[in-house]
Amino acid sequence: MEDRELDDEALLRYSRHILLPEIDIAGQRRLLAARALIVGAGGLGSPAALYLASAGVGRITIVDDDAVELSNLQRQIAHDTASLGQGKAASAARRMLALNPTIEARPLAERLSGQRLMDEVAAHDLVLDCSDNFATRHAVNRACVAARVPLVSGAAVRFSGQLAVFDSRDAASPCYHCLFPDEGEASDGPCATFGVLSPLVGAIGSLQAVEAVKLLAGVPPALGKLTLYDALDGSFKQIRVPRDPACAVCGGA
């Protein structure tokens, strides 16, 4: 990432960031020069994408091969009624540019896998996994470990949400496989089957954006921790997650 100069309009747009000593002008320049990849433009990806765009992350690629359906609008705030039938990636990109036309929003209407996934991950500074199934999460994790690209992972179903940050550049950081070693193909709880509280995905997606902005701006992220949120009783809990030296993905790194 290379620093970019901020003109008067940018100084005003990002003034509340610049007031934070942890970010300041240098951190905002890093954000403007950063490249983020968001996998999923649904309940988690929607708030994450909008906040990264408004925060001034300079190049954001958002990946989703689904189209907007009526049942999505209960929680997927990057889309609206006029978006019905349209691709989620393109719909989210339009909303991002409406918030901040100075960034680049790049939609990919495909399901990344194999070498395509590896290439896209390696071309970015950070990945946000906003998918809803273990198979995708493990594939994204493997690509991030191989490319040494930080990963911000989120999940939400029913009234429960979780968040974790992984960075294979840090020798002490675990990876997603250290935490969830079972690579089964089943979903961990699709909203269509189990339901989900609509603001819950907003809360977790926003927390993903928090950690992503911190990391890209040069503020230390919350590595080695699994954050659990129970929306029923309003409680947060953090669990330390050590790196597994025998991990099949990052153990030999």
C-alpha positions, 0 to 999 in steps of 0.5 A: 500500500502506498500513501495518497495525498488528501485534498480539501474535500477528502480532509473534510470527508474523513475529518472524524477519522483524522481526529483520532490519533490512532488513525490521523492523516497517515492512517487515512492515507493508508486506507485510501491506498488499501485493497479489500476483498469482501466475500459475500454481499448478504447480511454480513457483507452489506454493512461491512461493504458500506462502512469500508466504502464510507471509511475511504478504503480505496479499492473494494472488490465484492464477490457474490453470485446470487441475485437479490430476493425479497427475503433478503431485504429483512437484513441485507441493507446494501440492497433495496426493493429496486434491487430485486432480481439484480445481482447482489455484487452489482447492487452493493457496489452501486450503494457503496459508490452512492455513499462515496464516489471517490473509491473504486467498487468492483463487483464480481458476480461469481463464486470464487474457487481454486486458482481464481480465489487464490489470485483474487486474495493475493491481489488484495491487502485484506479479506473479509469473509462474509459467507454463510458456509464452512466450505467457503470459509475454509477455502478462503482461509487456505487462500489467505494463509497461502498468500499471507493476507489477513482475514476477518471472519464473521458469522451470524445465525438465529441470535448468535454472532461471532467474529475473529481476525487471523493474520498469517504474517504473525507467527502467533496468529491462528488461522480459521482451521485452527479454530474450526478444523472440521471441513464439512460441506454443510452450512453452519446455519443458513438463514433460510433454515434457522432464521436470523435476527436482522440487526444481528448481521448488521452488528457482526458485519459492522464489527468486521468493518471495525477490525478491517479499518483498524488493520488497514489503517495501521491500528493493531487488530484483535488477533488470537481472539474469538468474540461471541455475541449473544443477542438474546441476553446482550452479552459479549464473550471473548475466547483466546484462540491459540495457534495449532502447531499441527494445523493442516493449513498453517501448522507448517508455515 
